[in-house]
Amino acid sequence: MTGLALRKPGRAFGRVLPTLLLAALCLAGLALVARGAVIPAKAWIAQILLDRAFDRSLASHQPVRPWPWADTVPVARITVPRLGVSQIVLSGGSGQAMAFGPTLMPGKRAVAIMAAHRDTHFAFLRDVRPGDEVRVRTVAGEKLEYRIVRAQVVRWDRFAYPANPARPLLALTTCYPFGATQHGPLRYVLWAERL
């Protein structure tokens, strides 16, 4: 048996094992990247569906669900022209609804309260200044214009609004401080008066 070398089984396994481990790590990495991409993809698709539902709601003057199993409906669109921001506002104030956009909290007609997450839909609030115009278009066809008059930081359990304001008010609220990664007791509130 000259010219033929016999290989030991341990050597072949020793060469294949690192390759198998590398392949397994690559597959695990790809799975994590794909899993991480699902959330932004769902958010992107949700925004398209919300825009379409808002347009249908506006045409019919009745709220239309963005997808059959949705527990919320579009009720308005809020825009801040100076910043080029436009968001669909959803009914209710649940955490599930806030995952998809700002929500309109149930309350008095003279004071409208909108809430959203500081790191997504209301991240732009940090750039809003007194004097900025805020427009709200409801599915009923109303076009409301507001002007930001002041900002306030308040504990969540001390937030209050006037019972009988001189002018209708809009409160835009989110968690504070911006950029924080943990929940805290503070809320950032922008107050706007109807023009």
Backbone as ProteinMPNN parsed JSONL, in Angstrom:
{"seq_chain_A": "MTGLALRKPGRAFGRVLPTLLLAALCLAGLALVARGAVIPAKAWIAQILLDRAFDRSLASHQPVRPWPWADTVPVARITVPRLGVSQIVLSGGSGQAMAFGPTLMPGKRAVAIMAAHRDTHFAFLRDVRPGDEVRVRTVAGEKLEYRIVRAQVVRWDRFAYPANPARPLLALTTCYPFGATQHGPLRYVLWAERL", "coords_chain_A": {"N_chain_A": [[0.824, -1.184, 0.0], [1.638, 1.295, -0.906], [1.901, 4.807, -1.305], [-0.711, 5.375, -0.581], [-2.292, 6.979, 1.975], [-3.483, 6.446, 5.148], [-6.132, 7.946, 6.788], [-6.744, 9.22, 9.959], [-9.708, 8.925, 11.873], [-10.219, 10.914, 13.81], [-8.829, 13.203, 13.004], [-10.18, 14.143, 10.704], [-12.652, 14.782, 11.758], [-11.845, 16.802, 13.449], [-11.278, 18.823, 11.64], [-13.715, 19.317, 10.435], [-15.419, 20.046, 12.49], [-14.857, 22.825, 13.373], [-15.768, 24.13, 11.06], [-18.474, 23.379, 11.003], [-19.31, 24.593, 13.401], [-18.849, 27.295, 12.784], [-20.661, 27.614, 10.663], [-23.059, 27.138, 12.045], [-23.06, 29.31, 13.823], [-23.211, 31.413, 11.971], [-25.753, 30.903, 10.843], [-27.329, 31.255, 13.136], [-26.835, 33.959, 13.616], [-27.955, 35.087, 11.274], [-30.612, 34.362, 11.719], [-31.209, 35.918, 13.982], [-30.891, 38.512, 12.906], [-32.934, 38.462, 10.987], [-35.122, 38.146, 12.685], [-34.986, 40.563, 14.1], [-35.52, 42.291, 12.003], [-38.165, 41.918, 11.498], [-39.85, 43.445, 13.188], [-39.428, 46.257, 12.419], [-40.348, 45.944, 9.779], [-43.02, 45.167, 10.149], [-43.937, 47.514, 11.373], [-43.607, 49.366, 9.296], [-45.374, 48.357, 7.339], [-47.729, 48.537, 8.823], [-48.013, 51.335, 9.018], [-48.6, 52.016, 6.372], [-51.055, 50.679, 6.071], [-52.519, 52.049, 8.037], [-52.532, 54.667, 6.991], [-54.07, 54.232, 4.682], [-56.47, 53.355, 5.877], [-57.131, 55.681, 7.247], [-57.627, 57.442, 5.101], [-59.855, 56.138, 3.94], [-61.593, 56.322, 6.107], [-61.869, 59.09, 6.295], [-63.15, 59.627, 3.879], [-65.592, 58.347, 4.282], [-66.426, 59.423, 6.635], [-66.528, 57.895, 8.873], [-64.961, 55.846, 11.288], [-62.601, 53.452, 10.143], [-61.36, 50.207, 10.389], [-57.861, 49.459, 10.354], [-56.857, 46.93, 9.83], [-58.383, 43.695, 9.88], [-58.397, 42.542, 12.561], [-57.746, 44.618, 14.222], [-57.717, 46.56, 17.209], [-58.185, 49.203, 17.37], [-58.896, 52.348, 15.749], [-58.272, 54.749, 13.116], [-58.59, 58.154, 14.001], [-57.84, 60.717, 13.497], [-55.501, 62.951, 11.859], [-52.41, 64.25, 12.671], [-50.366, 67.033, 12.124], [-47.248, 68.722, 11.989], [-46.238, 71.341, 10.511], [-43.742, 72.85, 10.322], [-41.794, 71.004, 10.996], [-42.276, 69.008, 9.229], [-43.74, 66.792, 9.952], [-46.092, 64.172, 10.079], [-48.649, 62.304, 11.405], [-50.774, 59.507, 11.922], [-53.508, 59.477, 14.07], [-54.761, 57.445, 16.618], [-57.656, 55.798, 18.054], [-58.49, 55.67, 21.558], [-56.36, 54.83, 24.387], [-54.615, 52.743, 24.734], [-51.733, 50.652, 25.367], [-51.245, 48.86, 23.331], [-52.371, 50.123, 21.088], [-50.749, 52.397, 21.031], [-48.412, 51.345, 20.104], [-48.573, 51.558, 17.413], [-49.032, 54.198, 16.758], [-49.71, 57.697, 17.652], [-52.159, 58.203, 20.222], [-55.526, 59.204, 20.848], [-56.693, 60.319, 23.774], [-59.533, 59.449, 25.682], [-61.738, 61.99, 26.73], [-62.561, 65.335, 27.815], [-64.257, 67.579, 25.586], [-63.221, 70.155, 25.351], [-60.559, 69.906, 25.922], [-58.197, 68.19, 24.294], [-56.294, 65.279, 24.434], [-53.36, 63.866, 23.411], [-51.275, 61.05, 23.21], [-48.106, 59.4, 22.907], [-45.289, 57.219, 22.237], [-42.022, 58.199, 23.331], [-39.777, 57.46, 21.92], [-40.523, 56.787, 19.404], [-43.201, 57.555, 17.695], [-43.701, 60.081, 18.891], [-41.209, 61.172, 19.131], [-40.402, 63.437, 17.848], [-41.326, 65.538, 19.379], [-39.402, 66.699, 20.98], [-38.265, 68.598, 19.379], [-40.164, 70.492, 18.89], [-41.304, 73.832, 19.264], [-42.421, 76.649, 21.264], [-44.94, 78.527, 19.643], [-44.963, 77.069, 17.314], [-47.005, 75.685, 14.753], [-49.72, 73.429, 14.891], [-51.585, 71.072, 13.238], [-54.723, 69.472, 13.047], [-56.595, 67.018, 11.566], [-59.68, 65.615, 11.491], [-61.47, 62.446, 11.192], [-64.05, 63.068, 10.787], [-63.938, 65.222, 9.199], [-63.261, 67.687, 10.188], [-61.059, 70.489, 10.371], [-58.642, 71.469, 12.355], [-56.719, 73.993, 13.904], [-53.879, 74.644, 15.831], [-51.711, 76.369, 18.141], [-48.57, 76.018, 19.6], [-48.109, 76.804, 22.958], [-46.754, 76.42, 25.364], [-44.362, 74.373, 27.161], [-44.084, 71.608, 29.407], [-42.874, 69.706, 32.154], [-43.936, 67.04, 34.015], [-44.919, 64.931, 36.763], [-46.399, 61.746, 36.108], [-48.632, 61.15, 37.679], [-49.466, 63.604, 38.488], [-50.396, 65.047, 36.461], [-52.595, 67.363, 35.088], [-55.434, 69.001, 33.673], [-57.016, 72.079, 32.666], [-60.359, 72.648, 33.775], [-62.257, 74.315, 32.522], [-61.119, 75.745, 30.038], [-60.125, 78.905, 28.55], [-59.815, 78.86, 25.809], [-60.147, 76.137, 23.467], [-57.976, 73.381, 24.096], [-55.019, 71.511, 23.228], [-53.177, 68.831, 24.288], [-50.082, 67.422, 23.97], [-48.45, 64.59, 24.8], [-45.759, 62.692, 26.231], [-43.402, 60.214, 27.43], [-40.69, 61.16, 29.614], [-37.265, 61.633, 30.46], [-36.286, 62.392, 27.027], [-34.729, 59.897, 25.057], [-34.184, 58.2, 27.148], [-33.958, 54.856, 28.452], [-35.431, 53.442, 30.221], [-38.553, 53.073, 31.956], [-40.123, 55.83, 33.523], [-41.325, 58.22, 35.982], [-41.874, 60.718, 34.883], [-43.455, 63.007, 32.614], [-43.524, 64.616, 29.457], [-45.097, 67.446, 28.365], [-46.661, 69.186, 25.832], [-48.438, 72.1, 25.388], [-51.074, 73.336, 23.471], [-52.98, 75.961, 22.013], [-56.172, 76.35, 20.503], [-56.567, 77.955, 17.411]], "CA_chain_A": [[0.0, 0.0, 0.0], [2.469, 2.481, -1.006], [1.229, 5.961, -1.918], [-1.995, 5.65, 0.064], [-2.162, 7.291, 3.399], [-4.718, 6.238, 5.889], [-6.454, 9.084, 7.667], [-7.336, 8.865, 11.241], [-11.026, 9.541, 11.986], [-10.184, 12.085, 14.686], [-8.337, 14.365, 12.26], [-11.248, 14.629, 9.816], [-13.653, 15.418, 12.624], [-11.212, 18.02, 13.944], [-11.361, 19.837, 10.587], [-15.124, 19.57, 10.136], [-16.066, 20.676, 13.643], [-14.843, 24.293, 13.305], [-16.619, 24.556, 9.952], [-19.855, 23.235, 11.454], [-19.561, 25.633, 14.401], [-18.938, 28.572, 12.07], [-21.934, 27.607, 9.929], [-24.135, 27.275, 13.038], [-23.041, 30.7, 14.286], [-23.727, 32.249, 10.879], [-27.202, 30.696, 10.785], [-27.92, 31.904, 14.316], [-26.767, 35.398, 13.354], [-28.972, 35.408, 10.265], [-31.931, 34.244, 12.354], [-31.387, 37.092, 14.833], [-31.093, 39.661, 12.026], [-34.283, 38.332, 10.423], [-36.079, 38.417, 13.778], [-34.933, 42.001, 14.337], [-36.089, 43.004, 10.852], [-39.614, 41.715, 11.48], [-40.537, 44.545, 13.862], [-39.512, 47.421, 11.528], [-41.182, 45.619, 8.618], [-44.415, 45.253, 10.599], [-44.248, 48.931, 11.602], [-43.716, 50.009, 7.979], [-46.634, 47.895, 6.748], [-48.821, 49.108, 9.633], [-48.197, 52.747, 8.654], [-49.302, 52.033, 5.079], [-52.446, 50.3, 6.333], [-53.143, 53.143, 8.788], [-52.791, 55.761, 6.032], [-55.217, 53.829, 3.839], [-57.665, 53.354, 6.722], [-57.492, 57.083, 7.508], [-58.236, 57.974, 3.873], [-61.202, 55.562, 3.828], [-62.382, 56.905, 7.197], [-62.134, 60.476, 5.922], [-64.138, 59.607, 2.791], [-66.895, 57.899, 4.779], [-66.662, 60.107, 7.923], [-66.691, 56.839, 9.875], [-63.693, 55.133, 11.495], [-62.426, 52.173, 9.453], [-60.235, 49.448, 10.961], [-56.753, 49.32, 9.412], [-56.789, 45.498, 9.516], [-59.587, 43.102, 10.481], [-58.315, 42.239, 13.982], [-57.287, 45.803, 14.948], [-58.563, 46.999, 18.319], [-58.181, 50.657, 17.317], [-59.2, 52.907, 14.429], [-57.795, 56.114, 12.95], [-59.575, 59.192, 14.306], [-57.354, 62.016, 13.045], [-54.109, 63.069, 11.409], [-51.768, 65.421, 13.258], [-49.194, 67.466, 11.373], [-46.476, 69.87, 12.452], [-45.65, 71.749, 9.232], [-42.344, 73.294, 10.388], [-40.932, 69.829, 11.093], [-42.626, 68.027, 8.2], [-44.24, 65.599, 10.641], [-47.489, 63.805, 9.876], [-48.912, 61.043, 12.079], [-52.165, 59.08, 12.088], [-53.87, 59.386, 15.487], [-55.654, 56.305, 16.827], [-58.608, 55.903, 19.164], [-58.128, 55.027, 22.81], [-55.043, 55.12, 24.923], [-53.97, 51.494, 25.153], [-50.353, 50.429, 24.954], [-51.249, 48.173, 22.042], [-52.61, 51.128, 20.054], [-49.585, 53.292, 20.958], [-47.343, 50.701, 19.346], [-48.749, 51.892, 15.997], [-49.121, 55.635, 16.533], [-50.268, 58.473, 18.758], [-53.548, 57.888, 20.542], [-56.355, 60.26, 21.401], [-57.238, 59.853, 25.038], [-60.908, 59.889, 25.903], [-61.768, 63.095, 27.679], [-63.445, 66.458, 27.546], [-64.16, 68.166, 24.243], [-62.433, 71.387, 25.399], [-59.144, 69.551, 26.054], [-57.855, 66.938, 23.617], [-55.002, 64.789, 24.911], [-52.754, 62.837, 22.563], [-50.084, 60.457, 23.823], [-47.355, 58.449, 22.082], [-43.984, 56.881, 22.789], [-40.972, 59.204, 23.124], [-38.722, 56.973, 21.039], [-41.06, 56.483, 18.069], [-44.108, 58.498, 17.059], [-43.607, 61.43, 19.454], [-39.806, 61.569, 19.297], [-40.262, 64.785, 17.291], [-41.749, 66.564, 20.334], [-38.226, 67.406, 21.516], [-37.91, 69.686, 18.455], [-41.279, 71.446, 18.786], [-41.064, 75.032, 20.077], [-43.569, 77.547, 21.372], [-45.211, 79.246, 18.403], [-45.159, 76.125, 16.209], [-48.386, 75.361, 14.395], [-50.093, 72.011, 14.888], [-52.869, 70.898, 12.549], [-55.398, 68.197, 13.291], [-57.718, 66.758, 10.668], [-60.407, 64.47, 12.033], [-62.161, 61.646, 10.178], [-65.334, 63.738, 10.545], [-63.698, 66.282, 8.236], [-62.854, 68.937, 10.842], [-59.666, 70.929, 10.242], [-58.371, 72.266, 13.546], [-55.363, 74.535, 13.96], [-53.429, 74.99, 17.173], [-50.375, 76.959, 18.263], [-47.91, 75.609, 20.84], [-47.939, 77.951, 23.846], [-45.771, 76.15, 26.411], [-43.957, 73.001, 27.444], [-44.115, 71.328, 30.836], [-42.496, 68.367, 32.598], [-44.772, 66.77, 35.178], [-45.071, 63.511, 37.116], [-47.594, 61.173, 35.476], [-49.77, 61.179, 38.592], [-49.809, 64.991, 38.805], [-50.859, 65.693, 35.232], [-53.958, 67.877, 35.193], [-55.778, 69.987, 32.652], [-58.052, 72.982, 33.173], [-61.741, 72.189, 33.58], [-62.936, 75.208, 31.573], [-60.129, 76.659, 29.462], [-60.655, 80.025, 27.77], [-59.812, 78.356, 24.428], [-59.887, 74.691, 23.424], [-56.558, 73.041, 24.226], [-54.48, 70.229, 22.796], [-51.993, 68.432, 25.056], [-49.291, 66.351, 23.359], [-47.684, 64.098, 25.936], [-44.922, 61.512, 26.064], [-42.506, 59.99, 28.561], [-39.557, 62.07, 29.68], [-36.593, 62.406, 29.423], [-36.076, 61.777, 25.719], [-33.514, 59.098, 24.991], [-34.066, 57.259, 28.274], [-34.297, 53.486, 28.069], [-36.271, 52.847, 31.247], [-39.758, 53.81, 32.301], [-39.966, 56.731, 34.653], [-42.571, 58.879, 36.365], [-42.038, 62.035, 34.287], [-44.067, 63.163, 31.296], [-43.299, 65.883, 28.768], [-46.39, 67.876, 27.836], [-46.742, 70.414, 25.045], [-49.799, 72.641, 25.394], [-51.374, 74.148, 22.297], [-54.311, 76.58, 22.01], [-56.819, 76.378, 19.191], [-56.59, 79.284, 16.77]], "C_chain_A": [[0.862, 1.239, 0.0], [1.684, 3.579, -1.691], [-0.117, 6.274, -1.288], [-1.769, 5.896, 1.546], [-3.494, 7.056, 4.059], [-4.937, 7.418, 6.826], [-7.083, 8.565, 8.939], [-8.676, 9.584, 11.353], [-11.021, 10.802, 12.829], [-9.732, 13.341, 13.958], [-9.416, 14.949, 11.367], [-12.31, 15.355, 10.632], [-13.124, 16.743, 13.153], [-11.249, 19.141, 12.921], [-12.798, 20.239, 10.305], [-15.804, 20.326, 11.277], [-16.004, 22.205, 13.608], [-15.731, 24.831, 12.172], [-18.086, 24.47, 10.327], [-20.225, 24.304, 12.476], [-19.711, 27.002, 13.741], [-20.253, 28.676, 11.306], [-23.109, 27.793, 10.886], [-24.205, 28.701, 13.561], [-23.575, 31.647, 13.218], [-25.242, 32.121, 10.753], [-27.909, 31.362, 11.956], [-27.922, 33.418, 14.14], [-27.8, 35.842, 12.34], [-30.376, 35.338, 10.854], [-32.207, 35.454, 13.245], [-31.626, 38.357, 14.006], [-32.499, 39.626, 11.436], [-35.34, 38.644, 11.481], [-36.143, 39.911, 14.082], [-35.552, 42.808, 13.215], [-37.605, 42.887, 10.801], [-40.339, 42.917, 12.077], [-40.566, 45.799, 12.979], [-40.372, 47.164, 10.294], [-42.659, 45.7, 8.974], [-44.822, 46.711, 10.804], [-44.446, 49.659, 10.282], [-45.043, 49.633, 7.313], [-47.822, 48.484, 7.5], [-49.07, 50.562, 9.252], [-48.907, 52.88, 7.311], [-50.775, 51.709, 5.283], [-53.19, 51.39, 7.1], [-53.462, 54.324, 7.884], [-54.003, 55.446, 5.166], [-56.514, 53.845, 4.638], [-58.102, 54.781, 7.034], [-58.175, 57.686, 6.279], [-59.654, 57.437, 3.685], [-62.124, 56.128, 4.9], [-62.785, 58.332, 6.868], [-63.21, 60.545, 4.844], [-65.533, 59.25, 3.304], [-67.334, 58.636, 6.053], [-66.982, 59.119, 9.036], [-65.344, 56.141, 10.053], [-63.697, 53.757, 10.82], [-61.207, 51.475, 10.055], [-59.126, 49.29, 9.92], [-56.497, 47.875, 8.992], [-57.899, 44.835, 10.321], [-59.532, 42.886, 11.995], [-57.848, 43.438, 14.822], [-58.27, 46.169, 16.056], [-58.614, 48.524, 18.42], [-58.492, 51.099, 15.89], [-58.591, 54.296, 14.331], [-58.924, 57.105, 13.259], [-59.141, 60.556, 13.804], [-55.957, 61.865, 12.446], [-53.576, 64.349, 12.035], [-50.54, 65.758, 12.423], [-48.554, 68.664, 12.076], [-45.703, 70.345, 11.223], [-44.171, 72.128, 9.297], [-41.382, 72.113, 10.388], [-41.216, 68.794, 10.007], [-43.151, 66.726, 8.78], [-45.712, 65.405, 10.335], [-47.699, 62.424, 10.478], [-50.411, 60.761, 12.092], [-52.408, 58.911, 13.582], [-54.94, 58.313, 15.627], [-56.561, 56.516, 18.032], [-58.068, 55.2, 20.396], [-56.73, 55.358, 23.26], [-54.286, 53.881, 25.328], [-52.536, 51.417, 24.654], [-50.263, 49.729, 23.615], [-51.447, 49.177, 20.909], [-51.398, 52.038, 19.903], [-48.396, 52.649, 20.257], [-47.397, 51.112, 17.877], [-48.844, 53.381, 15.729], [-49.62, 56.362, 17.755], [-51.722, 58.082, 18.986], [-54.236, 59.12, 21.11], [-57.013, 59.713, 22.642], [-58.686, 60.316, 25.168], [-60.92, 61.005, 26.944], [-62.754, 64.157, 27.25], [-63.226, 66.992, 26.133], [-63.261, 69.4, 24.241], [-60.933, 71.125, 25.511], [-58.932, 68.191, 25.392], [-56.455, 66.538, 24.067], [-54.536, 63.665, 23.993], [-51.479, 62.358, 23.237], [-49.435, 59.493, 22.838], [-46.004, 58.218, 22.737], [-42.928, 57.908, 22.404], [-39.906, 58.764, 22.131], [-39.229, 56.597, 19.646], [-41.894, 57.659, 17.576], [-44.073, 59.915, 17.625], [-42.163, 61.822, 19.757], [-39.596, 62.998, 18.803], [-40.64, 65.881, 18.284], [-40.562, 67.339, 20.913], [-37.841, 68.594, 20.645], [-39.017, 70.719, 18.274], [-41.006, 72.609, 19.731], [-42.352, 75.824, 20.241], [-43.704, 78.387, 20.1], [-45.418, 78.323, 17.214], [-46.645, 75.86, 16.004], [-48.568, 73.849, 14.393], [-51.467, 71.931, 14.239], [-53.419, 69.509, 12.838], [-56.56, 68.103, 12.314], [-58.402, 65.495, 11.146], [-61.071, 63.685, 10.906], [-63.542, 62.228, 9.883], [-65.174, 64.897, 9.564], [-63.303, 67.614, 8.852], [-61.371, 69.212, 10.587], [-59.402, 71.912, 11.38], [-56.924, 72.737, 13.527], [-55.071, 74.995, 15.373], [-52.064, 75.655, 17.079], [-49.809, 76.535, 19.615], [-47.665, 76.857, 21.689], [-46.927, 77.689, 24.966], [-45.481, 74.657, 26.511], [-43.884, 72.83, 28.956], [-43.607, 69.909, 31.071], [-43.225, 68.146, 33.915], [-44.753, 65.276, 35.482], [-46.378, 62.999, 36.52], [-48.814, 61.272, 36.377], [-50.155, 62.594, 39.034], [-50.251, 65.752, 37.555], [-52.313, 66.122, 35.419], [-54.191, 68.873, 34.062], [-56.914, 70.855, 33.178], [-59.45, 72.476, 32.837], [-62.463, 73.019, 32.515], [-61.937, 76.188, 30.968], [-60.804, 77.766, 28.64], [-60.765, 79.645, 26.292], [-59.643, 76.851, 24.475], [-58.38, 74.416, 23.395], [-56.264, 71.663, 23.635], [-53.24, 69.982, 23.636], [-51.34, 67.26, 24.331], [-48.349, 65.858, 24.447], [-46.941, 62.808, 25.615], [-44.052, 61.351, 27.302], [-41.294, 60.912, 28.466], [-38.547, 61.479, 30.664], [-36.481, 61.642, 28.103], [-34.767, 61.001, 25.76], [-33.331, 58.126, 26.142], [-34.499, 55.867, 27.814], [-35.182, 52.792, 29.091], [-37.504, 53.72, 31.472], [-39.479, 54.69, 33.504], [-41.269, 57.449, 34.927], [-42.844, 60.195, 35.639], [-42.665, 61.982, 32.897], [-43.754, 64.557, 30.765], [-44.613, 66.247, 28.098], [-46.212, 69.173, 27.07], [-48.193, 70.852, 25.018], [-49.964, 73.528, 24.185], [-52.807, 74.689, 22.412], [-54.869, 76.578, 20.603], [-56.845, 77.805, 18.677], [-57.998, 79.605, 16.278]], "O_chain_A": [[0.755, 2.104, 0.87], [0.877, 3.298, -2.577], [-0.615, 7.385, -1.467], [-1.136, 5.108, 2.248], [-4.53, 7.457, 3.529], [-4.036, 7.827, 7.559], [-7.845, 7.598, 8.951], [-8.775, 10.748, 10.964], [-11.805, 11.706, 12.541], [-10.206, 14.435, 14.265], [-9.543, 16.171, 11.293], [-12.8, 16.413, 10.236], [-13.881, 17.704, 13.289], [-11.251, 20.312, 13.302], [-13.062, 21.393, 9.968], [-16.677, 21.159, 11.035], [-17.04, 22.839, 13.802], [-16.368, 25.873, 12.323], [-18.862, 25.373, 10.015], [-21.323, 24.859, 12.429], [-20.599, 27.775, 14.1], [-20.887, 29.731, 11.309], [-24.051, 28.523, 10.577], [-25.296, 29.246, 13.726], [-24.312, 32.582, 13.531], [-25.937, 33.121, 10.577], [-28.969, 31.964, 11.786], [-28.901, 34.083, 14.476], [-28.454, 36.867, 12.528], [-31.231, 36.161, 10.528], [-33.328, 35.963, 13.26], [-32.467, 39.181, 14.364], [-33.179, 40.651, 11.391], [-36.328, 39.322, 11.203], [-37.223, 40.46, 14.297], [-36.06, 43.903, 13.452], [-38.263, 43.68, 10.128], [-41.345, 43.363, 11.525], [-41.641, 46.371, 12.799], [-41.052, 48.071, 9.814], [-43.46, 46.233, 8.206], [-45.934, 47.099, 10.445], [-45.354, 50.481, 10.158], [-45.746, 50.496, 6.788], [-48.81, 48.885, 6.886], [-50.224, 50.984, 9.169], [-49.735, 53.774, 7.139], [-51.645, 52.384, 4.734], [-54.369, 51.629, 6.841], [-54.535, 54.919, 7.991], [-54.859, 56.303, 4.948], [-57.545, 54.297, 4.138], [-59.298, 55.069, 7.083], [-59.192, 58.368, 6.408], [-60.557, 58.187, 3.315], [-63.299, 56.387, 4.639], [-63.917, 58.738, 7.133], [-64.08, 61.416, 4.884], [-66.533, 59.782, 2.822], [-68.473, 58.491, 6.497], [-67.63, 59.469, 10.022], [-64.657, 55.873, 9.068], [-64.666, 53.005, 10.917], [-60.149, 52.085, 10.21], [-59.401, 49.022, 8.751], [-55.972, 47.631, 7.906], [-58.313, 45.37, 11.349], [-60.559, 43.041, 12.656], [-57.581, 43.284, 16.014], [-59.486, 46.1, 15.876], [-59.037, 49.069, 19.44], [-58.366, 50.321, 14.944], [-58.408, 54.961, 15.351], [-60.063, 56.916, 12.834], [-59.965, 61.464, 13.692], [-55.331, 60.808, 12.519], [-54.205, 65.403, 11.946], [-49.767, 64.872, 12.058], [-49.237, 69.497, 12.672], [-44.633, 69.817, 10.923], [-43.412, 71.757, 8.401], [-40.282, 72.205, 9.843], [-40.483, 67.813, 9.875], [-43.02, 65.671, 8.16], [-46.487, 66.362, 10.333], [-47.009, 61.474, 10.108], [-51.219, 61.675, 12.255], [-51.614, 58.28, 14.279], [-55.901, 58.272, 14.858], [-56.261, 57.318, 18.918], [-57.287, 54.253, 20.294], [-56.003, 56.086, 22.584], [-53.401, 53.95, 26.18], [-52.174, 52.035, 23.653], [-49.33, 49.962, 22.847], [-50.77, 49.096, 19.885], [-51.045, 52.417, 18.786], [-47.465, 53.348, 19.857], [-46.392, 51.028, 17.171], [-48.746, 53.798, 14.575], [-49.922, 55.745, 18.776], [-52.423, 57.68, 18.057], [-53.615, 59.959, 21.761], [-57.794, 58.763, 22.58], [-59.019, 61.444, 24.804], [-60.183, 60.951, 27.928], [-63.652, 63.919, 26.442], [-62.14, 66.867, 25.567], [-62.602, 69.674, 23.238], [-60.124, 72.01, 25.229], [-59.427, 67.171, 25.872], [-55.541, 67.362, 24.079], [-55.218, 62.655, 23.821], [-50.704, 63.153, 23.767], [-50.116, 58.852, 22.038], [-45.62, 58.926, 23.668], [-42.935, 58.427, 21.288], [-39.205, 59.6, 21.561], [-38.455, 56.142, 18.804], [-41.347, 58.65, 17.092], [-44.387, 60.865, 16.907], [-41.927, 62.72, 20.566], [-38.707, 63.696, 19.29], [-40.309, 67.045, 18.059], [-40.704, 68.501, 21.292], [-37.161, 69.507, 21.115], [-38.825, 71.716, 17.577], [-40.539, 72.413, 20.853], [-43.275, 75.682, 19.438], [-42.718, 78.886, 19.558], [-45.987, 78.739, 16.205], [-47.428, 75.819, 16.953], [-47.696, 73.098, 13.956], [-52.396, 72.633, 14.639], [-52.69, 68.517, 12.869], [-57.402, 68.998, 12.244], [-57.788, 64.43, 11.203], [-61.219, 64.193, 9.794], [-64.139, 61.919, 8.852], [-66.166, 65.492, 9.142], [-63.037, 68.574, 8.128], [-60.544, 68.3, 10.587], [-59.884, 73.045, 11.361], [-56.017, 71.981, 13.179], [-55.892, 75.642, 16.022], [-51.357, 75.526, 16.08], [-50.469, 76.67, 20.645], [-47.094, 77.84, 21.217], [-46.306, 78.627, 25.466], [-46.233, 73.812, 26.024], [-43.649, 73.79, 29.69], [-43.879, 69.011, 30.274], [-43.14, 68.971, 34.825], [-44.593, 64.453, 34.581], [-47.355, 63.743, 36.438], [-49.926, 61.461, 35.883], [-51.058, 62.769, 39.853], [-50.453, 66.966, 37.601], [-53.152, 65.335, 35.856], [-53.256, 69.501, 33.565], [-57.685, 70.422, 34.034], [-59.689, 71.945, 31.753], [-63.2, 72.469, 31.697], [-61.916, 77.357, 31.355], [-61.901, 77.586, 28.111], [-61.701, 80.06, 25.608], [-59.056, 76.329, 25.422], [-57.618, 75.134, 22.749], [-57.128, 70.791, 23.555], [-52.348, 70.829, 23.693], [-51.975, 66.23, 24.106], [-47.536, 66.628, 24.96], [-47.407, 61.962, 24.853], [-43.976, 62.257, 28.132], [-40.926, 61.379, 27.387], [-38.967, 60.862, 31.643], [-36.57, 60.414, 28.067], [-33.814, 61.409, 26.424], [-32.412, 57.307, 26.115], [-35.308, 55.729, 26.897], [-35.638, 51.673, 28.857], [-37.497, 54.924, 31.218], [-38.698, 54.335, 34.387], [-42.227, 57.295, 34.17], [-43.94, 60.742, 35.763], [-42.44, 61.053, 32.121], [-43.724, 65.536, 31.511], [-45.176, 65.448, 27.349], [-45.673, 70.146, 27.598], [-49.078, 70.071, 24.667], [-49.113, 74.369, 23.897], [-53.719, 73.984, 22.844], [-54.141, 76.778, 19.631], [-57.114, 78.744, 19.426], [-58.226, 80.675, 15.713]]}, "name": "protein", "num_of_chains": 1, "seq": "MTGLALRKPGRAFGRVLPTLLLAALCLAGLALVARGAVIPAKAWIAQILLDRAFDRSLASHQPVRPWPWADTVPVARITVPRLGVSQIVLSGGSGQAMAFGPTLMPGKRAVAIMAAHRDTHFAFLRDVRPGDEVRVRTVAGEKLEYRIVRAQVVRWDRFAYPANPARPLLALTTCYPFGATQHGPLRYVLWAERL"}
